[in-house]
Amino acid sequence: MGGLPPGGECALFNIHPMKRLRWQLVILLLTGTVVGVLLIVQQQQQGSSLLQANTPAPSTGGIYTEALIGSFKRLNPILDPYNPVDRDVDQLLFSSLVHFDERGLPHPDLAESWGYSQDGTLYNVSLRPGMVWHDGKPLTTEDVLFTIDLLKTKNTLIPDDISAFWTDVQVQRFSDTQLQFRLPEAFSPFLNYLSFKVLPKHKLANSSLDKLADASFNMEPVGSGPYHFDRLMVENNHIAGVVLDLFDKYYGKKPFIQKVVFRYYPDGKAAFAAYQAGEVQGISQVTIDVLPAALKEPNLAIFSGRLPSLTMIYLNLNNPEVPFFKDADFRRALLMSINRQMIINNVFHGQGEIANGPIMPGTWAYYDGLQPINYDLDGAHAALDAAGYKVSSDAGGLAMKDGTPIKIQLLYPDDAQHQAIAKIVKNGWEALGIKVELDAKPYATVLADRLEQRVYQAALVEVDYSNSPDPDPYSFWDQAQASSGQNYSQWENKTASEYLEQARVVNNLDDRSRYYRNFQVLFAKDLPALPLFYPMYTYGVDREIHGVQMGPLFNTSDRLNNLPDWYLVANRKPDKNATSTANP
């Protein structure tokens, strides 16, 4: 693709700054957030035939109370990225121009429709007419421009990458419902960046961004979502919860449930105890330590969804200390020798999904025709033997064709879970005759001092895809990013790079799907890194709440996306304790 500057330093939309933020490496495995699919199927199938034969009619009204694990800080979507429990509440209070479904496809929200120019540099967006804020004031393009101006501001509250992105996008307002975005270059994942929550200008226009963190608005927010803020629940001088009420003038589908109450608990055990005591009807996260007991609760339905994260092993293809990494057959044998199901079973109690590549399964960009690489020690031995690698007594193990012993240093974050994974990987590689040294380092060292500096051999990491429904894996695998970007494996495959570059400048979804399919085929053939598994998220809701569904997640708040479809069974007597706590 034309316009790629030399040396890996790329202009806007060739390596997008916000993608660095959204696709940053996360060297922190999620403890207790996942659940085995077989367990979920077993739990959900109980009584399914009866429900299909006698499905109750939805009942308007009622109260749903959910336990959140964490504490209240501020109800402001610009300030909630680092506090998931605030983001959960904001999910129901505020709205975006565009929202994405579980397959990563965009859908109208505040925006009624949008279109783009043939060259992909202009996007025209039309808002729904007649929308209002929770206080009854009109919601217009003025509010969208106001929010974007906040995002442009260089301030510690706004990540530099986000402010740089919006600074380079020109926005023109034509009317209360019409506006246009002009991009410096075609960039097909642009709709990703219209998923920010819009703030009301009339409530915040007189507050500088420096004062936004302490604004009274954060304690009494005004949004445009399906529920409006009612009040805070205060117990012993601490905020114990938030009460939301149905917004009658919501522009979208009106929910059945009248009130939603979020209560805060310090950990998973306390949240589960609250459910058992009848204080709540839902648990935002069923952690591993309470999962066995939760599965035994007859009235607690357990749901699971794939998290936007991939655990993988980067291989430094340009490190002269490990020249065998340049051999695709050798890399494939390394993956074949790793018992990934053992990792999922032993480290995560069976709660994960084996990964086949760098694009999330179930999304529009995923190619399901990839041939999985299964655990096969005999096959790995045979592949190495056919490629000329032999076990040598002189080398004390597996050796290269010239007799040089094969040794690998595996870098990993210094915590118990990563150590457990690394040991299973080591056992598999040592079964091939490879000498393996484990190298545990703090997260900051792994990322900043080793990966970014390309000073490593193999590294066990997690890639975080949070809030990135559009895959756009350019930053991680394009050859232009090998020297200074996030292509830490330094994979230089010209054809794969051309597919990635084309996929981010064309807007036709069929064309983009084809480019990403071709990229995934080449990735699976070359294996510049070794994909291990995807973690999963576990959610619990009492069976008296019907209509609950949860698919793959792009952030954990997405579990609430279909809450407007939830309802309580008509004429069922509510638990007295649950009712009393929901109406403090």
CORLIN-V464418 format. One record per residue. OMEGA is omega in degrees with one decimal (NA if undefined). Layout:
omega
OMEGA
OMEGA
//
This chain:
omega
179.3
174.1
176.7
-179.2
179.4
174.0
176.3
177.6
-168.5
178.3
177.8
179.2
170.3
158.3
-170.6
-177.3
-178.0
176.0
176.4
178.2
-171.7
-176.0
-178.5
177.2
177.7
-179.0
-178.9
-180.0
-177.5
-177.6
173.1
-177.6
-169.8
-178.5
-179.0
-177.3
-179.1
177.8
-178.6
-179.7
-179.9
-178.7
-174.7
-176.9
-179.5
176.8
-177.0
-179.6
179.5
-179.1
179.7
-177.4
-174.6
-177.4
-179.4
178.1
176.9
178.5
178.3
-179.7
178.1
-175.1
172.3
-178.7
-176.8
175.5
173.2
-180.0
-176.2
-177.1
179.8
172.3
-179.2
174.7
-179.7
-172.3
176.0
-174.0
-172.6
-174.6
-175.3
176.2
-173.0
-177.7
172.3
-179.8
177.2
-179.4
-180.0
179.8
-179.5
-177.0
-171.0
-177.2
178.7
173.5
-177.1
171.0
-174.4
177.5
-174.2
176.8
-179.0
179.5
-177.5
177.4
178.7
171.8
171.4
176.4
177.0
-179.1
175.6
176.7
-177.9
-179.8
-178.1
-179.5
174.2
-178.9
179.3
175.1
173.9
-177.1
177.4
176.4
172.3
178.3
171.5
178.9
179.5
173.0
-178.3
177.8
175.6
179.7
-179.7
174.3
-174.5
177.0
174.4
179.3
177.8
179.4
178.5
-179.3
178.1
176.7
175.4
-179.2
178.5
-171.3
174.4
-174.9
-179.2
178.1
-177.8
177.3
-178.1
-177.2
-178.9
-179.9
178.7
179.4
-175.7
175.8
-177.1
177.0
177.7
-179.1
179.3
179.0
179.0
-179.0
178.9
-177.5
-174.8
173.8
-175.9
175.8
178.1
-178.6
177.0
177.3
173.9
-178.6
-171.8
175.5
-174.1
-178.1
173.7
-171.9
171.9
179.8
176.3
177.3
-176.8
179.8
-179.1
-179.8
-174.2
179.0
-171.3
-174.2
-177.2
178.6
176.2
-179.7
178.1
-178.1
-174.1
-177.8
-178.2
-177.5
178.6
177.5
-176.3
178.6
177.4
-171.4
173.2
-178.5
-179.7
-176.8
-175.4
178.0
176.3
179.5
177.0
-179.2
171.5
173.8
-177.6
177.6
-179.7
177.6
177.0
176.9
-176.4
-178.5
179.5
178.2
177.2
179.8
-178.5
178.0
-173.0
-177.2
178.9
-174.3
-175.3
179.9
-178.3
179.6
175.0
-173.9
-174.4
-176.5
172.5
-178.7
173.8
176.1
-173.8
177.9
-172.2
-176.6
-177.5
179.5
179.8
179.2
179.7
176.9
178.2
176.5
-179.6
179.5
179.8
179.6
-176.7
177.0
-180.0
177.6
-172.9
179.8
176.3
-174.6
-174.9
-175.1
178.6
-176.1
179.9
178.8
-179.6
-179.9
179.7
-179.9
-173.6
-176.2
-179.0
176.3
-178.5
179.0
176.8
176.8
179.7
176.6
179.6
-176.6
179.7
174.0
-176.4
176.6
173.1
175.3
-179.0
-172.9
-178.4
178.1
-177.2
178.7
-178.9
-175.9
179.5
176.9
178.6
-177.5
-178.4
177.7
177.7
-179.4
178.4
178.1
176.8
-179.3
-179.9
-176.7
-179.1
178.2
-175.5
177.5
175.6
176.9
-179.1
-177.1
-171.8
-175.8
-175.1
174.2
178.0
-169.8
178.1
-178.0
180.0
-177.0
176.6
-177.2
-172.8
178.3
-172.4
176.0
180.0
178.2
-176.4
-175.6
-175.1
177.2
-175.4
177.6
179.1
177.5
-179.0
176.2
-174.6
174.8
-174.9
-178.6
179.7
178.1
178.1
176.4
-178.3
-179.6
178.6
179.6
-179.9
179.9
175.1
177.1
-175.8
171.8
-175.1
176.7
178.4
180.0
-178.5
-179.7
-178.9
-177.9
173.9
-177.6
180.0
178.1
179.3
179.2
179.2
179.5
179.1
172.3
-179.1
177.9
177.1
177.8
-172.2
172.9
-171.2
-177.2
178.0
177.4
179.3
177.3
-177.6
-179.7
178.0
176.2
-179.7
-179.5
179.3
-179.6
178.1
175.7
175.1
-178.0
-179.1
174.4
-174.6
174.1
177.4
-175.6
-178.7
179.9
174.9
-177.4
-176.0
179.4
179.8
-174.2
-170.7
-173.8
-174.9
-177.8
-176.8
177.6
-179.0
-179.8
179.3
174.9
174.3
-175.8
176.7
-174.7
168.8
173.6
-176.1
178.6
-174.6
177.0
178.8
178.3
175.2
-171.3
179.7
-177.0
-178.3
-172.3
-177.1
-168.2
178.0
-175.7
178.4
-178.6
-174.3
-174.3
-174.5
179.7
-177.1
173.8
-172.1
175.5
-178.1
177.6
-179.5
177.2
-173.7
-177.6
178.0
179.6
178.3
176.8
-179.0
-178.4
178.6
-175.8
-178.4
177.9
175.1
-176.2
179.0
-173.4
177.9
178.4
-179.7
178.5
-179.9
178.1
-179.1
174.8
179.7
176.6
-178.1
176.9
179.1
178.2
-179.3
178.7
-175.4
-175.9
175.9
173.8
-174.8
178.3
-177.5
-176.0
173.1
173.0
-180.0
-176.5
-177.0
-173.4
-179.9
178.8
179.6
-175.5
175.1
174.4
-178.0
177.3
-177.2
174.0
176.2
176.4
175.7
-174.3
169.2
159.5
-171.4
177.6
179.3
177.9
-178.2
-173.8
-177.1
-180.0
175.7
178.7
-178.0
175.8
175.0
179.7
-179.9
172.8
174.2
-177.4
-177.8
175.7
-175.5
-179.8
-179.8
-179.3
-176.2
-179.5
179.6
178.8
-175.4
NA
//
